[in-house]
Amino acid sequence: MEIKNYVEDAVIEIAREQTATDEHISHCERCFMDVVVYALNKLKPMYAVSDEGYIFTEVRLDSAQMKAEITVAVLEGIRKVKEHPHHA
């Protein structure tokens, strides 16, 4: 049995979309992961171990409210990383 935070997958997906269209952020792996970690630290995790838990979590992650919360956290992360990148 595996324990998984399904918010992580959603954050990574939205971070990929948002950083791909932002020409002012470094596209290095470190900056991308800093954005993801920042967002994950701002969001409540959603762990599941069963099929029922996974389905419930997926329904919540598909809501407009949850997508908006994740997008806001990712955009905050992008802003922070642009201000203070850890590379170079």
C-alpha positions as a Python dict, from the first residue, in 0.01 Angstrom:
ca = {
    (1, 'M'): (0, 0, 0),
    (2, 'E'): (130, 345, -87),
    (3, 'I'): (59, 675, 86),
    (4, 'K'): (43, 964, -158),
    (5, 'N'): (-15, 1338, -136),
    (6, 'Y'): (-226, 1400, -448),
    (7, 'V'): (-191, 1776, -416),
    (8, 'E'): (172, 1729, -522),
    (9, 'D'): (70, 1602, -867),
    (10, 'A'): (-167, 1894, -916),
    (11, 'V'): (95, 2147, -805),
    (12, 'I'): (355, 2004, -1042),
    (13, 'E'): (110, 2013, -1333),
    (14, 'I'): (6, 2375, -1269),
    (15, 'A'): (366, 2481, -1201),
    (16, 'R'): (472, 2335, -1538),
    (17, 'E'): (195, 2528, -1714),
    (18, 'Q'): (270, 2856, -1535),
    (19, 'T'): (650, 2847, -1560),
    (20, 'A'): (640, 2749, -1928),
    (21, 'T'): (469, 3077, -2014),
    (22, 'D'): (680, 3299, -1787),
    (23, 'E'): (988, 3420, -1971),
    (24, 'H'): (1122, 3598, -1661),
    (25, 'I'): (1185, 3290, -1448),
    (26, 'S'): (1478, 3057, -1486),
    (27, 'H'): (1373, 2726, -1635),
    (28, 'C'): (1634, 2529, -1444),
    (29, 'E'): (1523, 2229, -1239),
    (30, 'R'): (1621, 2393, -907),
    (31, 'C'): (1398, 2698, -965),
    (32, 'F'): (1111, 2476, -1076),
    (33, 'M'): (1141, 2258, -766),
    (34, 'D'): (1163, 2569, -544),
    (35, 'V'): (830, 2687, -691),
    (36, 'V'): (673, 2345, -629),
    (37, 'V'): (802, 2323, -270),
    (38, 'Y'): (688, 2677, -193),
    (39, 'A'): (336, 2598, -318),
    (40, 'L'): (319, 2264, -136),
    (41, 'N'): (417, 2431, 190),
    (42, 'K'): (129, 2679, 148),
    (43, 'L'): (-137, 2416, 68),
    (44, 'K'): (-311, 2157, 281),
    (45, 'P'): (-199, 1808, 175),
    (46, 'M'): (-450, 1547, 56),
    (47, 'Y'): (-325, 1198, 134),
    (48, 'A'): (-497, 878, 29),
    (49, 'V'): (-421, 506, 48),
    (50, 'S'): (-739, 347, -90),
    (51, 'D'): (-929, 365, -418),
    (52, 'E'): (-1215, 539, -238),
    (53, 'G'): (-979, 795, -91),
    (54, 'Y'): (-820, 851, -430),
    (55, 'I'): (-1158, 909, -595),
    (56, 'F'): (-1267, 1151, -321),
    (57, 'T'): (-937, 1338, -348),
    (58, 'E'): (-958, 1359, -728),
    (59, 'V'): (-1308, 1506, -707),
    (60, 'R'): (-1185, 1773, -465),
    (61, 'L'): (-878, 1849, -678),
    (62, 'D'): (-1098, 1897, -986),
    (63, 'S'): (-1304, 2169, -816),
    (64, 'A'): (-1260, 2523, -942),
    (65, 'Q'): (-1189, 2643, -587),
    (66, 'M'): (-906, 2395, -532),
    (67, 'K'): (-750, 2467, -873),
    (68, 'A'): (-763, 2839, -792),
    (69, 'E'): (-594, 2784, -453),
    (70, 'I'): (-319, 2577, -615),
    (71, 'T'): (-269, 2832, -893),
    (72, 'V'): (-241, 3117, -642),
    (73, 'A'): (17, 2924, -437),
    (74, 'V'): (217, 2842, -753),
    (75, 'L'): (209, 3203, -872),
    (76, 'E'): (328, 3320, -529),
    (77, 'G'): (609, 3065, -554),
    (78, 'I'): (707, 3191, -899),
    (79, 'R'): (718, 3548, -771),
    (80, 'K'): (934, 3448, -472),
    (81, 'V'): (1174, 3242, -683),
    (82, 'K'): (1211, 3524, -937),
    (83, 'E'): (1297, 3762, -652),
    (84, 'H'): (1542, 3521, -484),
    (85, 'P'): (1661, 3237, -712),
    (86, 'H'): (1891, 2983, -546),
    (87, 'H'): (2100, 2907, -852),
    (88, 'A'): (2395, 3097, -1004),
}
